[in-house]
Amino acid sequence: MYSAGEEEIEAIARVIRSGALFRYGKDSECDRFEARYAQHLGVEHFALAASGTYGLAAGLIGLGIGPGDEVLVPAHTYMATATAVLSVGAIPVIVDIDESLTIDPAALRDAIGPRTKAVIPVHMWGAACNMNAIMDIAGKRGLLVLEDVCQGIGGGYEGRKLGSIGHAGAYSFNYFKNMTSGEGGGIATSDPKVAERARCAIDPCHFYWQGRSDSIKPFAGIGARASELMGAMLNVQLDRLDGIIDAMRAEKKKVLAGTRHLGNLGLTPSPMNSPDDDCAAQIMYLLPSEQAAQTFSKTIPSVIAGKTGRHNFTQWDQVLMHEGAHHPALNPYTLPENKGLRLTYADDLGKNSLDILNRTVMIAMNPAHGDADIDDMIHNIDAAARVSLENASLDGIELRKAAPVDLQKFDSVN
């Protein structure tokens, strides 16, 4: 959470005072947010859900994904991307990333099989995927595209908001995200049938409150309905979002300019797709070796991408162990409909991804940083580069004060 204060407190208190905490009603906070956020994204529909994971699942359900289908997912994303695929009965196929830490379009193209139905490009750490290449491949090969924007809220790609480019986009409003209500999520699309199916997945009884539609037959589901407390906080957070992103973009540009000279040592900024539209939540540097990355991260507060726990496929226990459901009869890995799909994961899976991840260090931006904080960061990056790439002695390096890494946010095992 970057910023929250009296405005959020008052918005939530206003809902509590009103006694109208149920999301269906006149002048609903949830309805207002959904309409405002759809307009912000440039899409026709947005539906709130209880979490980003459920937003992903609702998106897959909206797109008609289920048993018999393979869905391509990147090797570097929070495990919810893959487990959401399992939750609808489909099989996740793990695909290499490139140096941007997002799915590699060439690897995506090569991974398409005869029963591949969809791809989930993940805008990881707020960095946009190469959506032009992905949409071109998807169009030629008949794939559905569900953007995972859980870590990319506020970002864009070549002038369009993330999540508005594919057939649908899923979002998270978890505590650690760019815009938050503590927990929460949702799904965006401009396809009315996808929206209706997603709303039924989120709340199978929604039509009792919002009116029946003949566009789909209602189907059973668990449900993950939002509350007015979520809607109230998100309406305030949406007002803050552009300012948060603008501040982080300005900080990132200053840091990149101040560390450009370190490229001669081998400290290279990770390539970006559409850098001007980046969320700028992180600066990522690609180092020449895993050892150099480890030394860098031990010198100043930073995170190695390959040490971010369940953000890497090697830590997706339920996927790798084929425990795809709570009951054996529902496990996608044993469903007869999935016979013939790619159900196993090779021992050498993702070697290229792991090499990139273990050489990539990330340093967090923060809209609360002032000029002095940014200058100190630039100084410390310079120092860490000289220690890790020139073998300079720590005793001869001056390090300035810096906030520690939030290990919980990064699921870090540094």
NORBELTA-V738857 format. One record per backbone hydrogen bond with DSSP energy under -0.5 kcal/mol. NH is the residue of the N-H (numbers start at 1). CO is the residue of the C=O. E is the energy in kcal/mol with one decimal. If there is no record, write none. Layout:
# NORBELTA-V738857
<<NH;CO;E> <NH;CO;E>>
This chain:
# NORBELTA-V738857
<<9;5;-2.2> <10;6;-2.8> <11;7;-2.1> <12;8;-2.4> <13;9;-2.6> <14;10;-2.4> <15;11;-1.4> <16;12;-2.2> <17;13;-3.0> <18;14;-1.7> <19;15;-1.2> <19;16;-0.6> <20;15;-0.8> <21;19;-1.0> <25;23;-0.7> <28;25;-1.0> <32;28;-2.1> <33;29;-2.5> <34;30;-2.8> <35;31;-2.1> <36;32;-2.4> <37;33;-3.4> <38;34;-2.0> <39;35;-1.8> <40;36;-2.3> <41;37;-2.4> <42;38;-1.6> <43;38;-2.3> <45;189;-2.1> <47;187;-2.4> <49;185;-2.8> <50;224;-1.3> <55;51;-1.6> <56;52;-2.3> <57;53;-2.4> <58;54;-3.0> <59;55;-2.1> <60;56;-2.4> <61;57;-2.6> <62;58;-2.8> <63;59;-1.9> <64;61;-1.3> <65;60;-2.6> <69;66;-1.6> <70;115;-2.2> <71;91;-2.6> <72;118;-2.5> <73;93;-2.7> <74;120;-0.6> <75;95;-2.1> <77;75;-0.6> <77;311;-1.4> <79;310;-1.1> <81;78;-2.3> <82;79;-0.6> <83;79;-2.7> <84;80;-2.2> <85;81;-0.8> <86;82;-1.7> <87;83;-2.1> <88;84;-0.7> <88;85;-1.0> <89;86;-2.1> <90;85;-1.7> <91;69;-2.2> <93;71;-2.8> <94;92;-0.5> <95;73;-2.7> <98;102;-2.3> <101;98;-2.2> <104;96;-2.2> <105;103;-0.6> <108;104;-2.8> <109;105;-2.5> <110;106;-2.0> <111;107;-1.5> <112;108;-0.7> <112;109;-0.9> <116;113;-1.5> <117;70;-2.8> <118;70;-1.3> <119;144;-2.3> <120;72;-2.7> <121;119;-0.6> <123;121;-0.5> <123;148;-2.3> <124;122;-1.9> <126;123;-1.5> <127;124;-2.5> <131;129;-1.9> <134;130;-2.2> <135;131;-2.9> <136;132;-1.9> <137;133;-2.4> <138;134;-2.9> <139;135;-2.4> <140;136;-2.0> <141;137;-2.2> <142;138;-1.0> <143;138;-2.1> <144;117;-2.3> <146;119;-2.2> <146;144;-0.5> <147;145;-0.6> <147;168;-2.6> <148;121;-2.7> <149;147;-0.8> <149;170;-2.9> <152;149;-1.6> <155;152;-2.3> <156;277;-2.6> <157;160;-3.0> <160;157;-1.7> <162;155;-2.1> <164;161;-2.0> <167;145;-1.5> <168;145;-1.3> <169;188;-2.3> <170;147;-3.1> <171;186;-2.4> <173;184;-3.2> <175;182;-1.9> <177;174;-2.1> <181;173;-2.4> <183;181;-1.4> <185;49;-1.9> <186;171;-1.6> <187;47;-2.0> <188;169;-3.0> <189;45;-2.0> <192;190;-0.6> <195;191;-2.4> <196;192;-2.2> <197;193;-2.3> <198;194;-2.5> <199;195;-2.5> <200;196;-1.9> <201;197;-2.1> <202;198;-2.3> <203;199;-2.6> <206;203;-2.4> <208;205;-1.6> <209;205;-0.6> <209;206;-1.2> <210;206;-2.3> <211;207;-1.6> <223;201;-0.7> <224;202;-4.3> <228;21;-2.3> <231;227;-2.0> <232;228;-2.6> <233;229;-2.0> <234;230;-2.5> <235;231;-1.9> <236;232;-1.1> <237;233;-2.6> <238;234;-2.6> <239;235;-0.9> <240;236;-1.0> <240;237;-0.6> <241;237;-1.4> <242;238;-0.6> <244;240;-2.0> <245;241;-2.5> <246;242;-2.6> <247;243;-2.1> <248;244;-2.0> <249;245;-2.5> <250;246;-2.2> <251;247;-2.1> <252;248;-2.7> <253;249;-2.4> <254;250;-1.9> <255;251;-2.5> <256;252;-2.8> <257;253;-2.2> <258;254;-2.2> <259;255;-1.1> <260;257;-0.7> <262;259;-1.7> <263;260;-1.7> <264;261;-1.2> <265;262;-1.4> <266;262;-0.8> <266;263;-0.6> <267;262;-1.9> <268;266;-1.0> <268;286;-1.3> <270;284;-3.0> <273;128;-0.6> <274;272;-0.6> <277;274;-1.7> <278;275;-1.3> <279;126;-1.5> <283;363;-2.6> <285;361;-2.6> <286;268;-3.6> <287;285;-0.6> <287;359;-3.2> <293;289;-1.8> <294;290;-2.2> <295;291;-2.4> <296;292;-2.5> <297;293;-2.5> <298;294;-1.4> <299;295;-1.0> <299;296;-0.9> <300;296;-1.8> <303;362;-2.2> <305;303;-0.5> <305;360;-2.5> <306;357;-1.9> <307;304;-2.4> <308;305;-1.0> <311;308;-2.0> <312;309;-2.0> <313;75;-2.1> <315;312;-2.4> <316;313;-1.8> <317;315;-1.7> <319;316;-0.6> <320;316;-2.7> <321;317;-2.7> <322;319;-1.2> <323;318;-2.1> <324;322;-1.1> <330;327;-1.9> <331;327;-0.5> <331;328;-1.0> <334;331;-1.9> <335;331;-0.7> <335;332;-0.5> <338;335;-1.4> <339;336;-1.5> <341;338;-2.1> <343;341;-1.3> <346;344;-0.5> <349;346;-1.6> <351;348;-1.2> <354;350;-2.7> <355;351;-1.9> <356;352;-2.0> <357;353;-3.0> <358;354;-2.4> <359;356;-1.2> <360;357;-1.0> <361;285;-2.5> <361;359;-0.5> <362;303;-2.9> <363;283;-2.4> <365;281;-2.4> <369;366;-2.0> <374;370;-2.2> <375;371;-2.6> <376;372;-2.2> <377;373;-2.0> <378;374;-2.4> <379;375;-2.3> <380;376;-2.5> <381;377;-2.6> <382;378;-2.2> <383;379;-2.1> <384;380;-2.9> <385;381;-2.4> <386;382;-1.8> <387;383;-2.0> <388;384;-2.6> <389;385;-2.5> <390;386;-1.3> <392;386;-2.4> <396;393;-1.1> <397;394;-1.5> <399;397;-0.6> <407;405;-1.4> <410;406;-1.5> <411;407;-0.7> <411;408;-0.6> <412;407;-2.1> <413;307;-2.8>>
